[in-house]
Amino acid sequence: MISEFLHAALLVSDLERSAWFYGTVLQLPQIDRPLSFPGLWFGIGTLQLHLIQQDRVIDDRVNAQQWGRNRHIAFGVRDLAACRLQLEHYGCPLQHSASGRAALFTQDPDGNVIELSEIR
């Protein structure tokens, strides 16, 4: 079902200091994601790290408007419709992307947010 790892999102208290740490200290290249949520993106091989300023998140509760802005792990999938059917079969909570892009959000048993995005 999962094809490749896409990105991890982290909430940070100081975006500028975090950019210095990941970019200068760890020497990760910053990448451009023009149609994405606000924040900074860094590339680590096939992994993309999304840093989000903590105060940009209005509510830590997971809901349709916030799933993409909370800490989450995103996976690329080749058949998003098959993933949706699998999640529905097992009664998993499910939300479509609020932005209208081809992505689903669910939660694991501990409440961690999982994003499944169709590979473009």
C-alpha positions in Angstrom: 0.0 0.0 0.0 2.8 2.5 0.9 5.2 3.3 -1.9 7.7 5.6 -0.5 8.2 8.0 2.5 7.4 11.6 1.7 7.7 13.9 4.7 7.6 14.5 8.4 6.2 17.7 9.9 7.5 19.2 13.2 6.1 22.1 15.2 8.9 24.5 16.3 8.8 27.4 18.6 11.3 29.5 16.7 11.3 29.0 12.9 14.4 31.1 12.3 16.5 29.3 14.9 15.3 25.9 13.6 16.2 27.0 10.1 19.7 27.8 11.3 20.0 24.4 13.1 18.8 22.3 10.2 20.3 24.3 7.5 23.6 25.5 9.0 24.4 23.0 11.7 23.0 19.8 10.1 23.7 21.2 6.6 20.4 20.0 5.2 19.4 21.7 1.9 16.3 23.9 2.0 13.8 23.0 -0.7 10.9 24.9 -2.2 7.4 23.6 -1.8 5.3 26.5 -3.4 1.9 25.0 -3.0 2.3 23.6 0.5 1.4 24.8 4.0 3.5 27.7 5.4 6.8 26.9 7.0 10.2 25.7 5.9 11.1 22.5 4.0 14.4 20.6 4.1 15.5 17.6 2.0 17.1 14.5 3.5 17.5 12.1 0.6 13.9 11.0 -0.2 12.7 12.4 3.1 11.3 16.0 3.3 11.2 17.7 6.7 8.5 20.3 7.1 9.1 22.8 10.0 5.9 24.7 11.1 5.9 27.7 13.5 4.1 26.5 16.6 1.9 29.7 16.8 0.6 29.0 13.3 -1.3 26.0 14.7 -4.5 27.3 16.3 -5.7 24.1 17.9 -3.7 20.9 18.7 -6.9 18.8 18.4 -6.9 16.9 15.1 -9.8 18.0 12.9 -10.4 18.5 9.2 -8.9 22.0 9.1 -5.8 21.2 11.1 -4.7 17.7 10.1 -2.1 19.0 7.7 -0.7 21.5 10.2 -0.2 19.2 13.1 2.8 16.9 13.6 2.3 14.1 11.1 4.0 11.5 9.0 3.2 11.4 5.3 3.6 8.5 2.9 3.3 8.4 -0.8 0.9 5.9 -2.3 0.3 4.8 -5.9 -3.4 4.0 -5.4 -5.2 6.4 -3.1 -8.6 4.9 -3.8 -7.4 1.4 -2.6 -6.0 3.0 0.6 -9.3 4.7 1.3 -11.1 1.3 0.8 -8.7 -0.4 3.2 -9.1 2.3 5.8 -12.9 2.1 5.6 -12.8 -1.7 5.8 -11.0 -1.5 9.1 -13.1 1.4 10.4 -10.2 3.8 10.6 -11.0 7.6 11.1 -10.6 9.3 7.7 -10.5 12.8 6.4 -9.9 14.1 2.9 -7.4 17.0 2.4 -9.0 20.3 3.2 -7.0 21.8 0.4 -8.6 19.6 -2.2 -5.4 17.8 -3.2 -5.2 14.0 -3.6 -4.5 13.1 0.1 -6.2 11.3 3.0 -5.5 11.7 6.7 -6.1 9.1 9.3 -4.9 8.4 12.8 -3.0 5.5 14.2 -4.3 3.9 17.5 -2.2 6.4 19.5 -3.7 9.4 17.7 -0.7 10.1 15.6 -1.7 11.7 12.3 -0.8 9.8 9.1 -1.1 11.5 5.7 -1.4 9.3 2.6 -0.7 11.4 -0.5 -1.0 10.2 -4.1 2.4 10.2 -5.8 2.5 12.7 -8.6 
